[in-house]
Amino acid sequence: MSGRIGTAPVDGAEGREETDGTDSLGPALHDAADLLARADDVTLLAHVNPDADALGSALALGMALRHRGATVRVSFGTPAEPPFSLRELDAEGIVVPADEVPATPPTLVVLDTGSLQRVGALADRVEATVAAGGDVVVIDHHVANTRFGTHHVIDESAEATVVIVLRLLDLLGVEMDLPIAHCLYAGLVTDTRSFRRAGTATHRMAMRLLEAGVDPETTTRQLMDTHPFGWLGMLSEVLSEARLEPESARGLGLVHATVRLAHSEGLRGEELDSVIDVVRTTAEADVAAVLKETAPDRWSVSLRSDGRIDVGWAASACGGGGHHLASGFTTEGSAEDLLAALRNALTEAPLLD
């Protein structure tokens, strides 16, 4: 599905970001800004199990539209509440449970979500809005986005979805207050791995957010450096069973660890998600994988690459998707069968320049 809307001027856009002939995202950004400037009821969706980029993007844009007078709600398919480390981002209380999202929202914005499947239980709202002739704006930076909306603002070169959202806020003439800046910074610092993968433009964006009052130490500690004591025990057990396969992944090395249901008792999902950041530090492997058991023989798999193998391609081959360097997929079956499929996918995965 695709669509374009009129190009009526957006209040406050003059003097902000202008496009030139080399900015392929410019027309889509202007169209989305025009649409959202006119909308009086907007529902913003993040992907299931939202991270800081997904929820931060939705909340930053949602608060900005609310300040413009729109009725706004932010939601996601699962879990029932935002992850603990992200709850402070909802400064204005606009997150609602999935069952409070209207059956046919007139205007939907889906952020940081590469496919309709990643919307989870709220996918029917997207389909209903499209069927009713409403607007579904997809704002994302995933390489394999399936273009499931009616309007698409997708920049595969952006380090995070919040980068695109900030450009949109500029076109809308939004004043950068601290709650909005906090949400944007949360997405930026996490998706760039504390600015390890950030270009000069992204560092300039961070400067704008700091100037708006964001406290980088407090924000980063809450998001990335705070865990309950039980996390240490889980990590010890999981890492003791990690395995290195030097010949896998085209001979560039695969390291993998498995988080069983027994390991995760009493821990939040976000604590389990952090295991990949430890496993990926293995010097002898270009690819790291963490298998998280979500139910008996049901798995959520996180993949990371140090830059030589396209794990986004491998994840797509296994039914998921993501970026060249960070991706994932869900599947069913035994851990052994899962690993066999992953090894095969990594054997075929393209090498990155």
N, C-alpha and C positions, 0 to 999 in steps of 0.2 A: 504494500500500500504506500502511496506517496501523495503529497498534496502541497500546494502553495496557496497562500492567502494574499490579500491586498497589501499594499505597501504604504498605508497611511502613516504619517509621522508619529513617532512615539514621544509622549511628553517627557522632557528632560534629556532626550537623546542628543540634542545638539551640543556639540563641543566634546562629546564623549568619543567612544571608539568609532572610527570611520573605517570603511573597507576600501581596498584598492583592488586592482585587477589581479593581484596575486593571492588574495584572501578568499579561498574557495568556501570557507565557512560563513563569510559575511552575509550573503543573501538569506541563508537559513536562519541565522541569528536575528536578523532584522524582521523576518517573517514571524518568528516565535515571539519576539518582543512586542510586535503589533498585536498579535493574537492575545497574549497575556495581559497587555495593557487594557484591552477591552473586556476581558473576562470578569464576571462578578462572583463566580463560584468555581473554585479550582481545587481539585484533589491531586495530591502529589504522592507518588508511590516510589518506595525504594525496593530493592530486591529482597528476597527472603534472607533471614539472618543478616540484617544490614550491618555493614561496616561503617567506619567514620566517613568515607567518601560518599557512600550512598545516602546515609541519613543526614550527614552534614549538608550535602547538596540540596536535598529535599527541604530541610528546615530553613536553610538560608534563603532559598527562593520563596518558600512558603511565607516566612515572616515578612519578606519584602513586599509580596503581593497583598498580605494582610494590611500592611501599613498604607497601601494604596486604596484600601477600602473593600477588597474582595473578601468573601467568605472562604476560608481555607481550612483544609485538614490534611494531615500527613499520616500515612499508614504503610504497612507491609504485611505480607501474607503470614509469616511466622518469624519469631515467637510471638506470644501475646503482648509482651512489653519490649521496649528497647533494651539492648545489652546494658548491663550496669555501668560500664565505663562511658557510655554515650548519653546517659540520661540527662546530664547537665546541659547538653546541647539544646534541649527543648525548653528554652527560657520562657516561652510564651504559652506553653501547654497546648500545642496544636496537634500533637500526636494522638490519634484515636485508634482503638482496636479495629481489626479487619472487619468485624461484623457491623461496625458503625459507618462503613463506607457505603454511600448510596448505590443502589443497584445499577443505575445508569447515570454516572456523573456527566454533566454537560461538557466539562473540560478536564482532561486528565493529563498530568505530566509524569512520565516514568523516567526515573533517573538512575544512571550507573547500572543499567540492566541490559544485558546483551540479547536476551530472547524472552518471548512470552512465558516460557517455562519457568524462568527465574522470578516471575511475578508471583508464582505459587498460587495460593487460594484466591487471590484477587485477579487472576487472569480473566475470569468471566466478566469483571467490570470493564476491562479493556475491550473485550469483544462486544459487550453490550453498547458501549459508547460509540464504537465504530459503526455497529449495525444501526444505531439511531441517528447517524449523521453528525455525531459530535466530534470533538477534536481530541486527538491523542498525540501529545508532543513527546518524543523520545529524545532525551539528552544524555549522551554517553560518550565514552572514549574506548570502548572495547573494539578490538579489531574485527571480530566475527559477529558484530551486531546484525540481527536478521531483519531490521527495518520493519517492525511489526506495528508501527503507529500510522498516523496520517500525516505527521510532520516530523522531520528528523533533523536534529542538530547534533551531528556526530563528528568528532575530531579524533581520529585514531592516533594522532601525534601528541595529544594532550596528556600530560603526566597523570592527571586526575580529572574527574568530572567537575569538581569544584572550579577548575580553571575555566571551563566553558561557562559555568554558572556565573562567575564573576564578570565575564564579558557581557552576558545577558543582563545582569544587574546594572552595569554601566549604561547600556542602551536604554534601560528603563528609568535611568536617572535616580537610582536608589542611593540614599545616604548611607554610608558605611558606618553603622553603629556597632557596638561591641558584641551583642549577641549574634549578629549576622557574621561578623569577622571571626568570631570564635568557631562557628560551624565550618566556615571555609578553611580556616587554618587546620582544624582537626582532619579534614579530608586531605589537605595538602601534605601535612607532615607524615601521615600514615602511608598514603599511596606512593610517596617518593622515598619511603624508607628513611625518614629523617633527612630529606633533601640529598640523599646519595644519587638519586636519579632526577635531579632538577636542573634545568637550564637557566640561563640568565633571566629570561622573562619570568620564570616561576619564582626565582629569588626576589625579583622586583615585586611580584605579587605578595610574597611573604612580608616584605617590608611595609607594604600598604596595610596589611592586616595587623602587624605589630604597632604601626602608628595609630591604628584605631583602638589600641588598648589591650590586645591579646597578650597574655603572660605565657611565653613559650615554655618555661620550665614547668609551671603548674599544669598546663594543658598536656604536654607530652608525657609527664609522669602519670597522669590519670589514664591516658590512652594506652601507653605502651610499657610502662615501667612499674606497675603496681599489680601484684598477684597475692592471693591468699596463701597461707602457709602450706595448705594441702597441695598446691601446684608444684611445690618442690618434690614431694613424694611421687606424684604422678610422673613428673619429668624424669626422675631417677629411674623408675621402672621402665618407662617407654624407651629411654635412651640406652638402657642396658641391653635391650633387645634389637637395637637398630642394626642394619646390615649395609655393608658397602659392597657394591658390585662394580669393580673397576672396568670390566669388559662391556658392560651394558651402556646404552645410550651412545651407540657408535664408537665405543671405546673411550668415551670421555668421562664415563663414570656415573653411576646412579647410587645414591644413598637413600634408604627408606626406613621409616619407623611406623609402627602400628599402635594406635591408641584404641585399646579394647574398651568395651562397656565397663568392665570392672575397674579400669584405670580412671574413668571419668566420674565415678560416683562422688556426688557432692560438689562438683566443679561446674562452673558456667561454661557455655559453649565457647565464649571468647577466650577462656583460659586454654582450651584445647587448640583453638586456632593459632595460638602463639607458638606452638611446638615447631611449626615449620621454620620459624625464624631462627631457631637453635640448630635444627638439623641442616639447614642450608649453609651453615658456616663450614661444613666439611670441605677441606681443601682439595681432596682427591676426587671430588665428583662435581661435574657441571650441573647435574640435575638432582634435585632433592624432592622427595615425595613423602607425604604423611597421610596414612590411611586412618580415618576416624570412623569407628563403628558407631552408627547412629541407632541401630536396632540389630537384632540377630541377622547376620549375613547381609546387612545393608550398610553402605559405605559412602562417606564423603571424602574425596581425595583432593589434597592441595599439592600443586606442582610449582616449583621454582627453578629457574635456570640462571646460571652465572653469566650467560650471554652468548653461548656458542650453539645451543640447540633451541629450536622453537617449541616450547612446551605448550603454547596455545594451540598449535597444530595437533600435538599429541593428545591434548585434552579433547579437542573436537573429534578426533578419531575414536575416542572412548565415550562420546556422547555428551561432552561438556563444552567448554570454551574458555576464553579469556584473552590475555595478552601474550606476546611473544615470550616474556620473561616470568609471568605469573598467571596461573590458570588453575582450573580444577574441573572435576566432574563427579557425578554421583552414579552409583551402580549397585547391583545386587549380586550375591554369590559368595564364594569363598575368597579369603585373602589371597590364596595361592593363584586362583584363576584370574583375579584382578591384576595381580603383579605380572602374570604372563601376558595379559592383554596390554598392559602398560609397556612392558619391555618391547613387544612387537611394534607398538606405536612409536616409541622412541627410536627404534631402528629405522623407521621410515620418515621420521620428522626432519624437516629441512634444517640445514645449518644456517645460522645467522651471519650476516656480514660483520 
